[in-house]
Amino acid sequence: MKLPYQKELLFSIMVLSFFVLLQYLPDSQPNSDEIIFEMTTKQWEFEPNQIIVEQGQTVVIKLQSTDVPHGFAIDEYNIYTFVPAGQTVDISFVATETGVFEIFCNIFCGEGHSTHRGQLIVR
């Protein structure tokens, strides 16, 4: 027995099935070569104070100063950034070298300035 509109019905079922299948596919992954960190700085700490990345990743740090002006520095990557009080700056670099690197505030921010430290770990 042949139904009228059989081809159209079959096509509609196929299209509907396609959209149902799309619901069960995994979401596309963000670019694994880029990693983004939200970080704050205040007297006398970075939060988080340790970031861990893979060699070759592009690292983006969105750094906000919550009190006074601060700096953000990593000597081995030639990163020296000024962060005005109450503002956010984006710091971007490629993690080319493996190891443990000191992050430090390079703008005097008060008596505890010398303890204003963190770590970048590149695996």
C-alpha positions as CSV (number, residue, x, y, z in Angstrom):
1,M,0.0,0.0,0.0
2,K,1.4,3.4,-1.0
3,L,0.5,6.4,1.1
4,P,0.0,9.8,-0.5
5,Y,2.9,12.1,0.5
6,Q,5.1,9.1,1.5
7,K,8.3,10.7,0.3
8,E,7.5,13.9,2.1
9,L,6.7,12.0,5.3
10,L,9.9,10.1,5.1
11,F,11.9,13.2,4.5
12,S,10.3,15.0,7.4
13,I,11.1,12.0,9.7
14,M,14.7,12.1,8.6
15,V,15.0,15.8,9.2
16,L,13.4,15.5,12.6
17,S,15.7,12.6,13.5
18,F,18.7,14.7,12.5
19,F,17.8,17.4,14.9
20,V,17.1,15.0,17.7
21,L,20.5,13.4,17.2
22,L,22.1,16.9,17.4
23,Q,20.8,17.2,20.9
24,Y,22.9,14.2,22.0
25,L,26.2,15.1,20.4
26,P,28.8,16.5,22.7
27,D,29.2,20.3,22.7
28,S,32.1,21.6,20.7
29,Q,35.1,22.1,22.9
30,P,36.8,25.5,23.2
31,N,40.2,25.8,21.7
32,S,42.4,23.7,23.9
33,D,45.4,25.8,22.9
34,E,44.0,28.7,24.9
35,I,43.3,28.9,28.6
36,I,41.7,31.8,30.4
37,F,42.2,32.7,34.1
38,E,40.2,35.3,36.1
39,M,42.7,36.6,38.7
40,T,42.6,39.4,41.3
41,T,45.4,41.2,42.9
42,K,45.3,43.1,46.2
43,Q,47.7,44.0,49.0
44,W,49.7,41.5,49.1
45,E,48.4,38.6,47.1
46,F,47.3,37.2,43.8
47,E,44.1,35.1,43.8
48,P,44.5,32.4,42.6
49,N,48.2,32.5,43.5
50,Q,49.1,29.5,41.3
51,I,48.2,28.8,37.7
52,I,49.0,25.6,35.9
53,V,49.1,25.3,32.1
54,E,50.5,23.1,29.4
55,Q,53.5,24.0,27.3
56,G,52.3,25.6,24.0
57,Q,49.0,26.9,25.4
58,T,48.1,30.5,24.9
59,V,47.5,31.9,28.4
60,V,45.1,34.8,28.9
61,I,45.0,36.3,32.4
62,K,42.2,38.8,33.1
63,L,43.7,40.5,36.1
64,Q,41.8,43.0,38.3
65,S,43.3,45.2,41.0
66,T,40.8,45.4,43.9
67,D,42.5,48.1,46.0
68,V,45.6,50.0,44.9
69,P,47.7,50.0,41.7
70,H,49.7,46.8,41.3
71,G,52.1,45.2,38.9
72,F,52.2,41.7,37.4
73,A,55.6,40.4,36.3
74,I,57.1,37.1,35.1
75,D,60.8,37.7,34.3
76,E,61.3,34.6,32.2
77,Y,58.4,35.6,29.8
78,N,59.3,39.3,29.8
79,I,55.9,40.2,31.2
80,Y,55.7,43.5,33.1
81,T,52.2,44.9,33.3
82,F,50.7,47.8,35.3
83,V,47.2,47.3,36.7
84,P,45.5,50.5,37.8
85,A,43.4,50.4,41.0
86,G,39.9,49.1,40.4
87,Q,40.6,48.2,36.8
88,T,41.1,44.9,34.8
89,V,43.8,44.3,32.3
90,D,44.3,41.3,30.0
91,I,47.7,39.7,29.8
92,S,48.3,37.2,27.0
93,F,51.3,35.0,26.2
94,V,52.3,31.6,24.9
95,A,53.7,29.2,27.5
96,T,56.8,28.2,25.6
97,E,59.1,27.1,28.4
98,T,58.3,24.4,31.0
99,G,59.1,24.9,34.6
100,V,57.9,26.8,37.7
101,F,58.1,30.6,37.3
102,E,57.6,33.3,39.9
103,I,54.8,35.8,39.4
104,F,55.4,39.0,41.4
105,C,54.1,42.5,41.8
106,N,56.6,44.9,40.3
107,I,54.8,48.1,41.5
108,F,55.4,49.1,45.1
109,C,52.1,48.5,46.9
110,G,52.8,48.9,50.6
111,E,54.8,47.3,53.4
112,G,54.0,43.7,52.4
113,H,55.0,44.2,48.8
114,S,58.0,41.8,49.0
115,T,55.6,38.9,49.8
116,H,53.2,39.7,46.8
117,R,54.0,36.5,44.9
118,G,52.5,33.7,42.9
119,Q,53.5,30.8,40.6
120,L,53.1,29.9,37.0
121,I,53.6,26.2,36.4
122,V,54.1,25.1,32.8
123,R,54.0,21.3,32.2
